[in-house]
Each structure stands twice: as C-alpha cells, then as structure tokens.
Amino acid sequence: MLARDLLEALAGGDAVSGASLARQAGVTRAAVWKQIEALRLKGVPIEAKVGGGYRLPWPTQLLDDHSIREALPPAARTSLGMLEVHWDIDSTSSELARRNPVLDDLSFVLAETQSAGRGRRGRPWLSPPGMNLYLSVLKRFDSGFAALSGLSLAVGVMVVRALEELGIRTAGLKWPNDVLAGNAKLAGILVELSGEYSGPCAAIIGVGINIRLPDSVHERAGQPVTDLADMAGGQPPDRNAVAAAVIASLSEGLLLFERQGFKAFANDYAERDLLHEQTLRILDPRGEYEAIGEGVDERGGLRVRRADGSRVTVDSAEVSVRRSAT
C-alpha cells in the first residue's frame, strides 16, 4: 500500500480498520502500519481508535489536476501552460527549475508534500501531505530583472485576492512576502529569478498556503501560524477549490504585472499593508534600529521613518523586518 492510497482511504474522516485497509490494498496489516507511521512522521495526525481502526480528525481532499482545471475560469484555462500534481517531491520550485527550458509559460507544479520545501533565506517550509497547498509557477519575461521590482509584493496581492474570492477576507500582507491573519503567518511567497539581467529572464514563484495545520506543525513552526480552517470556523474551502482560485489569480495577475509592473498592484497592496504605521524593528547589515512603517515605494521597497525623523527605504535583499515588541 502506498502512502497516497492510505491517505485517500482515510480522507473521508471516518474510522477504517487496519484489516479493511490491508484487504483493499492486498497487503499485510504490518505494511499498513508502516505507511501509517510514515504519514505520521510527515505530520499527518492519524488517530488510532479504541478497538482498532484509524482515522483522520477531519475530512480532507487530495489534489486532482482534472478537478483543478475544471474549476478554472475560461481565461485562466486558456493561458495555462502545464499543470502537474505530484504526491511527493523535493520542491515544486526545484521541479520547475529543472525543466525550465522546455516548459510553456505559466506552467504550474503542485505537490501533496515536499521533502525540501523552502521559504525566504532558505528556511524550511513544513509540508505535511493532504493538509495545505504547495505550488509553484513559471513566468517568463522579456524585460530584465530591474523591471520585476515589487514582484513578490504583487504576488502577495494576487494570493489575497484569491482568498477573498473564497470568502477569506481577513488576511493582510507583511512586507516583503508573507500573508498574515492578525500576527500569524497564513501563507508565504518565494520568488527566484534566472536569465539575463537586462532580459529575457524567468521567475519561478513558490506559494505555500496553510489550509489545515495539525498541532505538531504549530509546535515546530517557530513562529505564530494560522490556517484557513481556523479563519473559516473549522471548515476550510476544498483544497482543489483553493488551488484553482490561486492559479486563476496568479495567471491573470502575472500577465498584468508583465504589462504594467508593480504600479498595477500598488493601491491594493497599500490597502492590505499590515506594517503601515506600525513600530518595526529593522535588521540589516548596517545594524538594528526601530522605525515606523510608511508603506512601499514604486519599486516595492519598504519606506520607514526613524526615531530622528529621517526616512529610509529598505530593500528585501538586505533586511529582515518583524514587529517590534513595544
């Protein structure tokens, strides 16, 4: 029995006996137990019921490329390149990077779980299977790197727009690439560029969205985190619906960014900017200081006002920003 088959058998949320699972797969109960333990190690909270049997504490939906395609609006379906769903992969972004030269524009890779998912500055992204959304998209640009200033901020707007379409209306943006609800991380964005500085070039954009986080992931996250289940009163949107909404928003938004750059997203970003008028602690190679957030400039750089009244614009490649404890 494969781990994916086992998770699919448990997806309804009802208890299923080990004997029944073994009969369905034509394997021994020991083989079932081995896969149960493998899924638990990846963060899936499979419960053992008194009297025998296993269950998930909630129903889930496995990602399905056909269901996702069918849920896309016609314009997104037309512009879409490749769409692949993997069970287990090192990283959706790494898969696109390996195949970049032969892929069509706006090609998407999704995965149920990643063994080497990563966030900003190489931080690991925890990826329990069947719980959340992990996807990456390849977008080609004729212009060079300079024309892509503010791309990660624009992608944040695209992600929040998709969530709002799904009825999740309390998310905001933390510069440069996090989606938060309150002070807890809901989603992360990672943009990696390749090609010529003056063009053409390509961006591989990774997006991870927490749909339902087990307690073990909360404990390992190292920062406050939240999920769509909590924001939706315990019943998150269907995972395939979330995937389709995000893919549709990225497909439309990236084509708009290609034509107009960050200026097409600046107003929407400002409306969702969680750092505006907040006291921040800025960490950069020149030292550490506190300042007040004053939005972003036309390139997507963070504008801040220091205690002495001086104004500084900080770049995502140089600094880390977090809310001050004061």
Salt bridges, closest charged atoms under 4 A:
GLU8 OE1 - ARG4 NH1 3.30
GLU37 OE2 - ARG40 NH1 2.55
GLU47 OE1 - ARG55 NH1 2.96
GLU84 OE1 - HIS86 NE2 2.88
GLU84 OE1 - ARG99 NH1 2.84
ASP88 OD2 - LYS42 NZ 3.41
ASP90 OD2 - ARG98 NH1 2.86
GLU95 OE1 - ARG98 NH2 2.70
GLU95 OE2 - ARG99 NH1 2.87
ASP105 OD2 - LYS139 NZ 2.85
GLU112 OE1 - ARG239 NH2 2.93
GLU164 OE1 - ARG272 NH2 3.00
ASP178 OD1 - LYS185 NZ 3.22
GLU192 OE2 - ARG118 NH2 2.94
GLU258 OE1 - LYS139 NZ 3.30
ASP268 OD2 - ARG161 NH2 2.51
ASP268 OD1 - ARG272 NH1 3.77
GLU271 OE1 - ARG272 NH1 3.86
GLU277 OE2 - HIS276 NE2 3.97
ASP284 OD2 - ARG286 NH2 2.88
GLU288 OE2 - ARG281 NE 3.40
GLU294 OE2 - ARG305 NH1 2.37
GLU294 OE1 - ARG311 NE 2.87
ASP297 OD2 - ARG299 NH2 3.38
